[in-house]
Amino acid sequence: MPPSKLSVRIRLDGGEDVAERPDLEVHAVDPDGRATTVAVGKDGGFTLDEKVLARARRIVVTAKGGDPNDKAASFVVRPDALRRAAELGELTIPADAWGRLIILRRCIDATIRRCFPWRFLVDDLLAQIRVLRPQAIARLSPATLASQIILPPFRCSPICEGSVEVWRRRCCCPPIIIDPPPPEVPDIPHLPIPDPGPIIDLFPTVPPGPGPDPAPFALQDALFTGGAVDVTKLERISLALRPGIPFPHLCTCGPPVKVGDGFVGEGGAIHVCWPSPLIFPVPNCHDEYAFIVRQSIAGQTVTIYDGVASGQWFEEGEEIHLTSFHPRAVGCREDDFPVPVGEPFVVLQDIGGTKSYQLTTPLPDSADSVQSPAPGSGLLDLDAGPDWACGGDLALRYHFSEIAGASMKALGAVYYRVQWAPANAAGDPAGAWETLPVPAWSTWRIVAGDIVPGSHALGPNPVGGEPDLFFIPFETGDPLVADEEWQDGQFHAIVPTASKVEGRYLVRIEVFDAAGTRLEPATSAFTFRRWDTATTTLPVTFGALTHLFRTDNRPVVADIVDIGGPGAGAGDCKFFNGAPGDSVAIDYRAFHPEPGTPSFMQSYTLAIFRGVSGTLATPALTSTVEIGEGGPPGTESVTLADLLDGEDRCSFAVRLDVSARISNGSGALSYLDRSDIAAFAAQLAP
């Protein structure tokens, strides 16, 4: 007679040295899905009634309290296999199986911000891709590369509300052996990205107000998927700009699996935890994580960041920073000024995406004027080269201190006004002051778990006989209602420089109390501040804070004047016929119409392309020196032998691209760039 009970000991293969052994249960599951459960002792032994075993369809081993229907967290054998294991004295569970029975709590941290997909930002991304060296590209993971090209962060702010999904995949990468090392690849010449032309406002409801025009959908789609920089699209762009330098794709990755849910906290912080079985390391393999972030906006669920669709995966242990470029993403306000001041103050903080200490403005010498400007005054110091002229709409962001003990609000400040006037050579106003427009400010608040966007006009308000006063958008108080917050990245005034002729202009800000009385440092305990370096400010004790701007909205000049060479005379159609040593001469002009110094031409590139394929016939000529302004044109000469490169005859195209050094503080105004194209044909004389 067979025994009425079956006794078996479970052995965890390779688990003798594991400090945390799981508490186990055994489930005998019948064909109807009903389970009889017995506990497993500390020594791994358990006893199962033979009658129960006879009815069972499968025997399932799980952690204590586990679900026998969860295949990912269990080990399954058939009843006959259990009987044979009993005859051998033990049931051995392999390491990759019993590891699933130890459930750990795994967590991952990240932060998320939103940046605004205006045209200047897309142009800047493309420009940074173009100048990356191919060796540097090859050393960066796609996710790291995607994060590198969005620096510096133009007009970005944290996202403080939203739901988060965490996804995981396993990737395996064979060792990389390079012998011999790859040769150094020289940089290609600057090839300007064609300007898409004037852009209308495609996003009338996009927070946070006007600012620069947004990117056209075509440019956004060239870079973004699901509100994030798409790694695959990024690779395609980089390959197009640096042909022949492929990205290494040596790793193979499994399918993504969702592992956890969480939420976005204050300051864009993400901390998501989930139960996970013990995972044993596999040589040359690692886990990667991606995130999907959604917001419920005005009753609609919006995916503002999709790292799975865009290919942004991060290895465990990385410092993870996510960036959303979705136009509807809602961010919370960051209103900190990086330089501490121990008293209430007002300072010009940003000009678009540029910190105001990068404006080469003279110091004020009164409430309405500045010291005598130098030739380079009023320009933007944006790079290591010459300074940039101001153009387009200059979005000005001021900072009104609100910290305890140094609050302009506690001092009684309620309103402000920003005005501008033309300036003369002495830095004094040379015309009437005009009030600058102030965009409506966007807000958000949570209603029953839903983000409800809103907006408020800050003015104009006539108060106490003073016209055109605007509410200071403090964190609380008018015009905000209960539980309403300002979105970040908004501006206190817009300077429409294109509405005036080029030249120097003064911009001043005044502050008023609730009665419309102007507050001045001489009679109130605060100061205006001039931000003069990254870490210092200077006190300004006059009744207003005044800066000088140099504006210019004229495009550069790109003109291929003529092409001369052997066997062709005057006229539009050029066909050259000569000896190999004969030269073709290209006469051209490239300059900005501002005479003298400073000049507002950034650079020019003159390139000759051969045949249908458009191969560069000779190295492109690139320069930052203006040529042909107010005098004879410049000339670039190339021999027929160099042009034809072994061919008897061919057609050629000449392209001249000239870029302007004019910015709205958020990026180069590429619509002021110009190009010219000409063509000719040439052959060697028989």
Secondary structure by P-SEA (a helix, b strand, c coil): ccccbbbbbbbccccccccccccccccccccccbbbbbbbcccbbbbbbaaaaaaccbbbbbccccccccccccccccaaaaaaaaaacbbbbccccccccbbbbbbbbbbbbbbbbcaaaaaaaaaaaaaccaaaaaaccaaaaaaaaaccccbbbbbccbbbbbbbbbbbbcbbbbccccccccccccccccccccccccccccccccccccccaaaaaaccccccccaaaaaaaaaaacccccccccccccbbbbcbbbbbcccbbbbbbbbbcbbbbccccbbbbbbbbbbbccccccccccccccccccccccbbbbbbccccbbbbbbbccccccccccccccccccccccccccccccccccccccccccccccccccbbbbbccbbbbbbbbbbccccccccccccbbbbbbbbbcccccccbbbbbbbbcccccccccccbbbbbcccccccccccccccccccccccccccccccccccccccccccccccbbbbbbbbbbbcccccccccccccbbbbccccccbbbbbcccbbbbbbbbbcbbbbbbcccccccccccccbbbbbbcccbbbbbbbccccccccccccccbbbbbbbccccccccccccccccccccccbbbbbbbcccccccccccccbbbbbbbbbccccccccccccbbbbbbbccccccc
